[in-house]
Amino acid sequence: MSGVHATARIRARADGRGGTSLPVLDSDGPLALRRTRGGDGGEARVVLVGAMSGPLGGDRFAVEAAVESGARLRLTSAAATLALPGQLKDEARYDVRIDVADGGELHWLPEPLISAQGSDLSVTTRVGLGPGARLVLREEQVLGRAGEEPGRLGSRLVVRVGERLVLDQELACGPGAPGGWDGPAVLAGHRAVGQLVVVRPEFRDRPVTPRVLGETATLVPLAGPAALVTALAPDGLRLRRLLDEALASLA
């Protein structure tokens, strides 16, 4: 037996008329991509719709998004991703690969990932950007549904701008994670953790000023034209509010 393997692929390209076309919009299995209306005329909008529960144990999901020079893409999801236990005891994987060319722009704003009790999921997001690319990337992870303990969740986020590595960080939570993940040095008892990565060429000459955003969020500049917001909250609703406020402060 093996889990479900599925890869959704998107390519955004400037259409020569001030807009963005989608020459590649390939859904696969439980990963369904739908183009939607809205936004200004230069931006393409795509929603990722989960066509079944998961990922479950042994599943291998992937999303690959490429944005060419001059194109603008906003990629969201229709609902939260719920990691669940399955018949297979193998680890599930969810990989996201993002490439944005010089002069391209991507907003990757999925709904939260919820780690249900008994699940085992590893998430990896790798981002490669051209020197003049723009990015807004949001990640939100909720440990357990209401009233339950979380599953095991490992996540890694890697961001490169040009040839420069600006961020490479990992977090492991839940059963089997290294001791202390729920202690004061990491989550401090909170059950929702999120981050926001913003990359803009103007940050190269005018980097953001590091500051504390409320009691459980921080904003720091990265080694390049980028900024990172890290936030903790008791639940997903309050986490989203913190990240939205942080993004508005960078406008």
Summary of the structure (lengths in Angstrom):
residues: 251
radius of gyration: 17.9
end to end distance: 49.1
largest distance: 54.6
contacts: 878
relative contact order: 0.12
helix: 7%
strand: 51%
